[in-house]
Amino acid sequence: MAISELIGSSPKFQAVLEAINLVAPANCSVLVQGETGTGKEVIAQAIHDASPRRQNRFVALNCAAIPGALLESELFGHEKGAYTGAVNQTIGRFQTADRGTLFLDEIGDLPLELQPKLLRVLQEQQFERLGGGRTFQVDVRVIAATNQNLWQMVQERKFRADLYYRLNVFPITLPPLREREDDVQLLAEHFVRTFAARQGKSIDHIPDDVMDLLKRYGWPGNIRELQNFIERAVIMTPGRTLRPEMAGLRTRESASPTVQTLEDAERAHITATLRETSWVVGGRNGAAARLGLPRTTLIAMMRRLGIAPNEIQTPESRNLPREASEGSVGSSRWYGGHDFAYARAATV
């Protein structure tokens, strides 16, 4: 991936791009740090693609995804008969990445007993396969990544200090998406284009209220969470305007106190549209048409969000105790399959 293809204009992300430009030509180890979902492998790939090694392989290995007993073989390979079940000779990731780049994700999960062997490869560019005595020489650049605090792990004796220093020659820290508010719109629009093309859809508009809430949401899963959210929204959208299912997402504490969740924004947007159409749901000029939704879908959303026509009063608005109005049209018991309000809306 070319550096120019990386998406983001916020100052913190621009600093990351500058760091990539600086370190890409250098033949040194890089430690990419950041929360889960911030795009650490994408950054590692960009470093490789901008380096003199770009004509050779970029090999990725997640250290947390492979059991410790098998990780040594994955890294260095093994000879036939090295252990029970080793019926063939196998080359490891270091040999596969010779003259290229090896990306070691979740490096903090590397077992302590393997850390001296990794340190030796970094220092000497030499290793032996598991179960063999022959020494192999390689030329591999290592980019490591973690979402853990490696220095704290060093203090707790969970990670070797010498390996930490060897990996941390050039550190790059990726900002979480909540600190890249200016980039949320760019990323959301990119994902909409990408997934709409895959689904064979034409979606060219994200409503302002939806975008506002996307920017306010904290995104604990960072870019990966945003990507998955947009993909789901594209699948659910029937028209040209993105209509995401916003229930369950919560805004950060810095968000407006009057709008606390994306579900609140969805409810407010639908209610405002209904008021503009005098609560007419169907028809050419009805709320469903304006929202780009099938009439039945809008009615179902109204039921789920607890939106009732304004002429139907709730017990609270009439200052009556709920027991006194139990079973009335406006009571909560009527938000079911036989609710008069929605039966009436369905016939409009």
N, C-alpha and C positions, 0 to 999 in steps of 0.2 A: 504494500500500500504506500503510495506516494504521500509525502508530508502534506502536499496541497490538497489531498483528499480528506484529511482529518477535519472534522467539523467543529467549529467553535471560534468565537470572536472575543470572548471575555478575557480580561487582562490575565487571569490566572492560567487559562488554557494557552494563551499566547506565550506565556513564560515557559510552558511545557514544550511548545513547538520550538522555541529558541534553544532549549536544552537539547532537543533531538538534533537540531542542526549542528550544534557544537560537538556532540559526542559521536554522531554517526560515522564520521571519517576516522575516528580514533579506534585503535585496536585494544580496547580495555573492557573490563567487566562493567556491567551496568546493573544497578539495583532499582527496580521500579516498585514503588510503594503506593498503596492506596486502598480504599475500602473495596469490598466486593462489588463487582459490576461497574467499576470506573473505566474499564477498557485497557487493562495492563497488557494483555496479549496484543491488542491492536497497536499500542505504542511500541512494543518490542518488534513487531513486524515492520513498523514504519522505520525504526532504527536500522534494521537489517536491509530494508529496501533502499535506504539512502546511503548505505555503506559500500565500500569496495567489494564486499562479499556478496552483493546482491545477485550475482550470477550463479551462486551456489545455494545449497539447501538451507531453509529455515526449518528447524526441527523443534517441536514443542513437546514437553512432557510435564504432566501435572503430578507433582510428588505426593499429593494427598490422595490421588485416585488409585494408587498401586500399593498393595500390601508391602510392608517393609522387607519381608523375606524375598520378594521378587524384584524389588526396586534396584538392587545391585546388578542383577542380570539385565534389567531394562537399560541401565545407564552404560554398563561396560560390556555386556554380552556374556556368553558362557560357552564352554567347550562341551562337546558331546560327553555325556556321563557325569557332568559336574554335580548333578543332584538327581534324585529320583524323578523320572519323567523327562529329563533332558536328553531326548533321543537324537537331537540334531545340534550342530554348531550354530550359534546365533550371534550376530553382531549387535552391539548396543547402540544407543542413541549418539554417543560421542563419536563413534566411528562413522555412523550415518551422516553426522553433521560436519565431517572433516572438510575444512576450508570454508565452512559456512558458519551459521549461528545456531546455538542450542539455547532454547528458552526453557528455563526451569521455573514453572509456576508453583506457587505455594511452597516456596523453599523452606519456610519455617517448619514444615512437616517432615523434612528430611531427617531420618533417624540418626541419632548421635553416632552410632557405630559406622555409618557411611560417610560422615562428614570429613574425617581425615583423608579418605580416598578421593573425595571430590576436591579437597584442598590440594592434593598432590597433582591432580590433572590441571587445575588452574595455574599452579606454579611451574610444573615441569612439562605439561602437555603430554603426559605419559600415563599409561594404565595397563593392567593385565585383565584379561577376561576371567570370569569366575571359573575356577577349576583348571586354569592354564598357567603356564609359567612364562610365556612369551610376552615381551613388552611391546606395546604398540605406541607409535608416535603419531600425534594428531595436531591439527591446527584449527582450533575451535574457539570462537568467541562465545562467552556465556553471558546471557542476560537473565537475571533472576527476578522474581516478583513475589510479593507477599502482601497480605492484608493484616499481618501481625506486626507487633513492635519487636523487631529483632534485637534491638539494643537491650530492651528489657529482658528478653529471653537470654541474652548473654549474661546479664546480671544475675539471673536466676539459674545459670549454668544449664540451660536447656538448649543452648546453641553456642558453638565454639567461637571464641573471640577472634582467633586468627582467620577462620573462614569468613566471618562477618566483615572483617577489614578487607579481605581479598575480594569479596563480592561488592563491597560498598565503595569502589573506586570512584564511580560517578553515580550518585543517587538522583533519582527523579521521583518526586512526590506528586501524585495525581490528585487534584482537588475533587471532592465529592460534588455531585450534580447540584446539590442545594446551594453550593457556593458559585455556581455557574448559571445563575438565573437568566442571563442574557443569551445563553446557548440553548435553553430548553426549546424555544420556538424553532431554531435552526434544526435541531435534532428531530423534533416532532414532525416538522414538514418533510425532512429527509426520509424518515421511517414511513410516513404516509405514502409518499411517492413509491418507495420500494415495495411495500406490501400491497398497495393498490395494483401495481403492475403485476405482481405475482398472482393476485386474485382475479386479474382481468377486469378491474373496476376503474372508473374515472372519478376520483375524489380530489377536488381542487380547493376545498375551503374548510378551515377549522374556525368555528365560531369564536368571537372575541371572549365571551364569558368562559368557554372551555379552555382557551389558551391562558387566560388569566389565572384560572385555578391550577392548571398544569405548572405554571411558574411558581405558584405559592406552595404547592405540595412539596414535602420534604424529600421524597424519593429515597427511602432507606436502601433500596436495591440499586440505586443510581441508574446509569444508562441502560443496563440490562432490564431493569424494571420498566423504564419508560418504553423501551423497544417492545417488550411483551405487551404492555398496555395498549400501545398504538396498533400492534398486529391484531389484537383482539377487537379493538374498535373498528378497524377496517373490515374485519370479517362480519361484524354486526351491522355495518352501515349499508343501507339499501340504495341511497342516492349519492349525490355529488358532494354533500356536506357531511363532514365527519360527525357521527353521533355515538360517542363512547358511552359505555356503561360506567358511570362514575361512582356508584355506591361502594363504600368500603375504604375509599381513599380519604385521608384527613390532611387538612392544611397544617402548615407549621404554626407555631405560636405567634409568629410575626404577622400572620394573615389577619384580615379584617375580622373582628369578633362577630360581625353579623353574618358572615359566611364561613362556617367551620368545616364543611366537608364538600367534596365534589358532588355528592348527592344533593346537598342544599342548592348548589348552583343549577343542577339539572332540574330540580323542582321549581326554582325561581324562573328559569328560562321557559319551561313549559307553561307555567301559570301566567307569565307575562304574555305569551303568545295566545293563550286561551282568552285572556281579557281583551286582546286586540281584535279577536274574532267574535266577541260577545259570547264566548263559550260554545261556538259552533265547532264541532270536531271534524266532521266529514265535509265532502264537497270540494269544488274547485278552489274556493277561498277559505276553506276551513283550516283549523290549526294543524291538522295532520299534513295537509299539503304544504303549508308554510314551513313545517319542520322537516319535510322530506321523509315522512314516515307513513307506513300503512295505517289506516284508521284503527284497525284492531290492535296494532302494536302500541299506538298512542293510548288507547283506552286501557290496555294492560299496564302501561307505565304509570298512568294516572292512578290506577288502583294500587300499584306497588308503592308509589310515593305518597299515597294518602291525599291526592288532590281531588276535591269535590267541587262541583259548580257553585259559584258564589251565592246563588239563590237558596242553596240548601244550607241551613244553619246547623251548627254543631251545638250540643248542650252548653258548652262553655260560652259561645257567643250569645246564647239566650239567657245566660246567668241562671240556668236550671241545674239542679243536681242530676248526675248521670242516671241515678236510679229512677228519677221521675220521667226520664225520657227514654228508658230502656226499650229498644225495639223500634224507636222512631227512625225516620229516614236518615237523620243526621248523626245518629249514634254510631259508635265504633262497630257495633254488631252488623252494620249494613255494608261494611267494606268486604263483602264476599261475592260469591258468584251471582247473587240475586239482588245486588245493590240497585235500587231504583235510579240513583244518580247516573250510574254507568249504563244501565239499560236505556235510560233516556238519551244519554250521549250517543249511544250506539245507533240510535234511530235517526240522529240529526244528519 
